[in-house]
Amino acid sequence: MSTDKKRILVVDDEPDILQLLDISLTRMGFSVYKAESLGAAKYQLSKYSFHLCLTDFKLPDGLGSDLVGYVQENYPQMPIAVITAFGTINHAVDTLKRGAYDFITKPISLETLRNLVIAGLQINQPQKNDQQQHLLDADVPYFNELNKSILKYAESGVPTIIYGQLGSWKEELAVLIHKNSRHHDSAITFIDCNNDEAQLIPDAGGTWVYANMEALSTEKQAQLLKQLKTLDQEPQIFVTSNWSPEEFKNSLGIKKTLLRHLVVGEIETRPLTTLNNQLAAICESRLETLAEKWQKVPCKIHPTALTKLRNYSFPGNLKELDLILSKAAINCENHLIREKDIELENTGFKPHLDGSRNLEKYIEDIEIREINNALAKTNNNKTKAAELLGISFRALRYKIKKLGIEP
């Protein structure tokens, strides 16, 4: 729930109370308008459109319940609550009957005020239809791109592969497509191909998500393809991979027949470091989502804190950003995340390859993977494996020894 441009009318004849509410609500990110009487409140209402009204019960020229009745008659879409030091059960019942959504007695704590405002602002929020309930926040351009893919592949139902680095929401996207698809009432089953004991063909139908498909041996790939072809009714299938499209499609370890069967639709997620120009909007979106989950007012983020995030490599991408923002939102003061609140250590994600890491080791990891793939495809025939890799037999034998590969 965004507080941007949310206007709140506060009505109270006590200047100190009026000022206190003004300061508290302004710090929460709202635009506050004040009135000290029933007449002044009606004047403000005639000039501006408000999202919410908080009024005292006893006013110099009338009662808060009178203002409630006036609002219900003339501005029925604006929620109104009464805050008073002179409340009785009868007052509360009468005020609520007239249309107030709440009746609170003074003194009121900051937490109670916050919850009161959140409850009021949520009353007239438009209800999302089923399709919209399962989309990412549409205020962020990158999320808009993903939403188009979500709806496209939910409608088509074609097998879809989702590429992306660790923490880039691959599995989350599969779930969103599932929820928007015709299979949304069926089960969704995740199969981790890193697990040798994983059941490749689940008992339940619906949607199947194969995570880390690149880890599946060529024998199991052939077995999976054979089983998929014999199914009476095909489930919706997703494949997720930490590899790039180029790595996945060009790998000798991925059977091309399986590739043709599974890779119809494609989504490539983006590393967070490539979204620096959208980071402010992404942070705002994630903080609003956290606030809705916690029933709190969203935190703002200070420019210095945002700069600190922009200079970070985010090996855990969006998942890591959520973790960092969650901690910051809990620990910050006055709903403002400052630079000191951003903790980038011990997030549990390993750094990506960058200038501080060993490029040679990174290349060796790729060589080991592809040599093992070639040996697996040729039943450890080094001559055929060398031909498959496009290198000489002597070069392959040298690399096997250098890299410590055991056929």
C-alpha positions in Angstrom: 0.0 0.0 0.0 1.6 3.2 -1.1 1.2 6.3 1.0 2.3 8.7 -1.9 -0.2 11.6 -2.2 -2.6 10.0 0.4 -4.4 12.9 1.9 -5.8 12.7 5.5 -8.1 15.3 7.1 -7.6 15.6 10.8 -10.3 17.4 12.8 -9.7 18.4 16.5 -10.2 21.6 18.4 -7.1 21.1 20.7 -4.0 22.6 19.0 -1.6 20.3 20.8 -3.5 17.1 19.7 -3.8 18.5 16.2 -0.1 19.2 16.0 0.8 15.8 17.4 -1.4 14.0 14.8 0.0 16.2 12.1 3.6 15.3 13.0 2.9 11.6 13.4 1.0 11.1 10.2 3.5 13.3 8.2 6.4 11.1 9.4 4.4 8.1 8.1 4.4 9.6 4.7 0.9 11.1 4.4 -0.2 14.6 3.4 -2.1 16.0 6.4 -4.8 18.7 6.3 -6.1 20.2 9.6 -9.5 21.6 10.8 -10.4 22.8 14.2 -14.2 22.7 13.9 -17.1 21.0 12.1 -17.5 24.0 9.8 -13.7 24.1 9.0 -13.8 20.4 8.2 -16.7 20.9 5.8 -14.9 23.7 4.1 -11.8 21.5 3.6 -13.9 18.7 2.3 -15.4 21.1 -0.3 -11.9 22.2 -1.5 -10.0 18.9 -1.6 -10.5 15.2 -2.1 -9.3 13.1 0.9 -8.5 9.4 1.3 -9.3 9.4 5.0 -10.7 11.5 7.9 -9.9 11.3 11.6 -12.1 13.5 13.8 -12.5 14.3 17.5 -15.9 13.6 19.0 -16.5 16.9 20.7 -16.1 19.9 18.4 -16.9 23.6 19.1 -19.8 23.6 16.7 -21.0 20.1 16.8 -20.2 16.4 17.3 -17.9 14.1 15.5 -20.9 11.8 14.8 -22.5 14.7 13.0 -19.4 14.9 10.7 -19.6 11.2 10.2 -23.2 11.5 9.0 -22.3 14.5 6.8 -19.4 12.5 5.2 -21.6 9.4 4.6 -24.1 11.6 2.8 -21.8 13.6 0.7 -18.5 11.7 0.5 -19.5 8.0 1.0 -16.2 6.7 -0.4 -14.1 8.4 2.2 -13.5 6.3 5.4 -13.9 8.2 8.7 -13.0 7.3 12.2 -13.6 9.1 15.6 -10.9 9.7 18.2 -12.2 11.0 21.6 -11.4 11.4 25.3 -15.1 11.5 26.1 -16.3 8.2 24.6 -19.1 6.1 26.0 -20.6 2.9 24.7 -23.7 4.8 23.4 -21.4 7.3 21.6 -19.5 4.5 19.9 -22.6 2.7 18.9 -24.2 5.8 17.4 -21.1 6.8 15.6 -20.5 3.4 14.1 -24.2 3.2 13.0 -23.8 6.5 11.2 -20.9 5.0 9.2 -17.6 5.5 11.0 -15.3 2.5 10.6 -13.8 2.8 14.1 -14.2 4.7 17.4 -11.0 5.1 19.4 -10.5 6.6 22.9 -7.6 8.9 23.8 -4.8 8.7 24.5 -3.8 6.9 21.3 -0.4 5.3 20.8 1.6 5.7 17.7 1.1 2.0 16.9 -2.7 2.3 17.3 -2.8 5.3 15.1 -0.8 3.6 12.4 -3.1 0.5 12.5 -6.2 2.8 12.5 -5.0 4.6 9.4 -4.0 1.4 7.5 -7.3 -0.2 8.3 -9.1 2.9 6.9 -7.1 3.2 3.7 -7.7 -0.5 2.9 -11.5 -0.2 3.1 -12.1 1.2 -0.4 -9.1 -0.3 -2.2 -10.3 -1.9 -5.4 -10.5 -5.7 -5.2 -8.2 -7.4 -7.7 -9.6 -10.0 -9.9 -8.1 -13.5 -10.0 -5.7 -12.7 -12.8 -4.4 -9.6 -11.2 -3.9 -11.2 -7.8 -1.1 -13.3 -9.3 1.0 -10.7 -11.0 4.1 -8.8 -9.8 3.9 -5.1 -8.8 3.1 -3.3 -12.0 4.8 0.0 -11.0 8.2 -1.4 -11.9 9.2 -1.7 -15.6 11.1 -5.0 -15.1 8.1 -6.5 -13.3 5.9 -5.3 -16.2 8.1 -7.3 -18.6 7.8 -10.4 -16.5 4.0 -9.9 -16.1 3.6 -10.0 -19.9 5.4 -13.4 -20.0 3.4 -14.7 -17.0 0.1 -14.0 -18.8 1.4 -15.2 -22.2 2.6 -18.6 -21.0 -0.3 -19.0 -18.6 -2.7 -18.7 -21.5 -0.8 -20.8 -23.9 0.2 -23.6 -21.5 3.3 -24.5 -23.4 6.3 -26.0 -21.7 8.5 -23.1 -20.6 12.0 -22.8 -19.4 13.0 -20.0 -17.0 16.7 -19.0 -17.0 18.4 -16.9 -14.4 20.9 -16.5 -11.6 20.4 -17.7 -8.1 17.6 -15.8 -6.3 16.1 -14.2 -9.4 12.6 -15.6 -8.7 12.6 -18.4 -11.2 10.5 -20.7 -9.1 8.2 -17.8 -8.1 7.5 -17.0 -11.7 6.6 -20.7 -12.4 4.1 -20.5 -9.5 2.6 -17.3 -10.8 2.1 -18.8 -14.3 0.6 -21.8 -12.7 -1.9 -19.7 -10.7 -3.0 -17.8 -13.8 -3.3 -20.9 -15.9 -6.1 -23.5 -16.4 -4.2 -25.7 -14.0 -4.5 -23.3 -11.1 -6.9 -25.6 -9.2 -4.4 -28.5 -9.5 -1.3 -29.3 -7.6 2.1 -27.8 -8.4 5.1 -30.2 -7.9 8.7 -29.3 -7.7 11.3 -31.8 -8.9 15.0 -31.0 -8.0 17.2 -32.6 -10.6 20.2 -32.3 -8.3 18.6 -35.0 -6.2 19.4 -38.4 -7.6 16.4 -39.9 -5.7 13.9 -37.4 -7.1 10.9 -38.9 -8.8 11.0 -37.6 -12.3 7.3 -38.3 -13.1 5.2 -37.2 -10.1 2.0 -39.0 -9.1 0.0 -35.8 -9.1 -0.9 -34.1 -12.4 -1.3 -30.3 -12.7 2.0 -28.4 -13.0 5.5 -29.9 -12.8 8.6 -27.7 -12.2 12.0 -29.3 -12.9 14.6 -27.3 -11.1 18.3 -27.5 -12.1 17.6 -29.5 -15.2 21.3 -29.1 -16.3 22.2 -31.5 -13.4 20.3 -34.4 -14.8 22.4 -37.1 -16.4 21.9 -37.9 -20.1 20.6 -41.3 -19.1 17.9 -39.8 -16.9 17.1 -37.2 -19.6 16.4 -40.0 -22.0 14.3 -41.8 -19.4 12.4 -38.6 -18.7 11.7 -37.9 -22.4 10.5 -41.4 -22.9 8.1 -41.2 -20.0 6.8 -37.8 -21.0 5.9 -39.0 -24.5 3.8 -41.9 -23.0 1.6 -39.6 -20.8 -2.1 -39.6 -21.6 -2.5 -36.0 -20.6 0.4 -33.7 -20.5 0.8 -31.5 -17.4 2.0 -27.9 -17.6 5.8 -28.2 -17.4 8.4 -25.7 -16.4 12.2 -26.0 -16.4 14.4 -23.7 -14.3 18.1 -23.3 -14.8 20.8 -21.2 -13.2 22.6 -21.3 -16.6 22.2 -18.7 -19.3 20.2 -19.6 -22.5 23.5 -19.9 -24.4 25.0 -22.2 -21.8 21.9 -24.4 -21.6 21.2 -24.8 -25.3 24.8 -25.3 -26.3 25.8 -27.7 -23.6 26.8 -31.2 -24.7 25.2 -32.5 -21.6 21.6 -31.5 -22.6 19.9 -33.9 -25.0 18.6 -31.9 -28.0 15.6 -34.1 -28.3 14.6 -33.2 -24.7 15.4 -29.6 -25.4 13.0 -29.6 -28.3 10.3 -31.2 -26.2 10.6 -28.8 -23.2 11.9 -25.5 -24.4 8.9 -23.9 -26.2 8.4 -20.8 -24.1 11.4 -19.0 -22.6 11.8 -16.4 -19.9 15.2 -15.0 -19.0 15.3 -13.2 -15.6 17.8 -10.4 -15.1 20.5 -10.0 -12.4 19.7 -7.2 -10.0 22.9 -5.4 -10.9 21.5 -4.8 -14.4 18.5 -3.0 -12.9 20.3 -0.2 -11.1 18.1 2.5 -12.7 15.0 0.7 -11.4 16.4 -0.2 -8.0 14.5 2.7 -6.2 11.2 1.6 -7.7 11.9 -2.1 -6.9 12.8 -1.2 -3.3 9.7 0.8 -2.9 7.6 -2.1 -4.2 9.2 -4.6 -2.0 8.8 -2.4 1.1 5.1 -1.9 0.3 4.7 -5.6 0.0 6.4 -6.2 3.4 4.2 -3.5 4.9 1.0 -5.1 3.6 2.2 -8.5 4.9 3.0 -7.0 8.4 0.0 -4.6 8.4 2.4 -1.7 8.9 3.1 1.7 7.1 5.7 1.2 4.4 9.2 2.4 5.2 11.0 4.9 3.0 14.6 4.5 2.0 17.2 7.3 2.4 19.2 8.2 -0.8 22.5 7.2 1.0 21.0 3.8 1.8 19.9 3.4 -1.9 23.5 4.3 -3.0 24.9 1.6 -0.8 22.5 -0.9 -2.4 23.4 0.3 -5.9 27.1 -0.4 -5.2 26.4 -3.9 -4.0 26.8 -7.0 -6.3 23.7 -8.9 -5.0 24.8 -12.5 -5.6 21.3 -13.5 -4.2 19.5 -11.1 -6.5 15.8 -10.3 -5.6 15.7 -12.9 -2.8 18.7 -11.3 -1.1 17.3 -7.8 -1.6 14.1 -9.0 0.2 16.2 -10.3 3.1 18.2 -7.1 3.4 15.1 -4.8 3.2 13.3 -7.0 5.7 16.0 -6.6 8.3 16.3 -2.9 7.6 12.6 -2.3 7.9 12.5 -4.0 11.3 15.6 -2.2 12.7 15.1 1.3 11.3 13.7 4.3 13.1 10.7 6.4 12.2 10.0 4.3 9.1 13.1 5.6 7.3 15.8 3.1 6.2 19.2 4.8 6.5 22.6 3.7 5.3 23.5 2.2 8.7 20.4 0.0 8.5 21.5 -1.8 5.3 23.4 -4.9 6.4 25.2 -6.6 3.4 27.2 -9.1 5.4 26.2 -12.7 6.2 23.2 -12.8 3.9 24.0 -16.5 3.0 24.7 -15.8 -0.7 28.1 -16.4 -2.3 29.6 -13.6 -4.5 29.3 -13.9 -8.2 32.4 -13.9 -10.4 33.8 -10.3 -10.5 37.2 -8.6 -10.6 38.1 -10.0 -7.2 37.6 -13.6 -8.1 39.7 -16.0 -10.1 38.8 -16.1 -13.8 40.9 -19.1 -14.4 39.0 -21.1 -11.8 35.7 -20.1 -13.4 36.8 -21.3 -16.8 38.1 -24.5 -15.3 34.7 -25.2 -13.8 33.1 -24.9 -17.3 35.7 -27.2 -18.8 35.1 -29.8 -16.1 31.4 -29.7 -16.7 31.6 -30.0 -20.5 34.3 -32.7 -20.5 32.2 -34.8 -18.0 29.2 -34.2 -20.3 31.1 -35.4 -23.3 32.5 -38.5 -21.5 29.0 -39.4 -20.3 27.5 -39.1 -23.8 30.3 -41.3 -25.3 30.4 -43.9 -22.5 33.9 -42.7 -21.5 35.3 -43.1 -25.0 38.0 -40.4 -24.9 38.5 -40.4 -28.7 34.8 -39.8 -29.4 34.6 -37.3 -26.5 37.5 -35.3 -28.0 35.7 -35.2 -31.4 32.5 -34.1 -29.7 34.4 -31.3 -27.9 36.3 -30.3 -31.0 39.8 -30.9 -29.6 42.5 -33.4 -30.1 42.7 -36.6 -28.1 46.1 -35.4 -26.6 44.5 -32.1 -25.5 41.6 -34.0 -23.9 43.9 -36.4 -22.1 46.0 -33.4 -20.8 42.9 -31.6 -19.5 41.6 -34.7 -17.8 44.9 -35.1 -15.9 45.2 -31.3 -15.2 41.7 -30.9 -13.9 41.6 -34.1 -12.0 38.7 -35.6 -13.9 37.9 -39.2 -13.2 36.1 -40.8 -16.1 
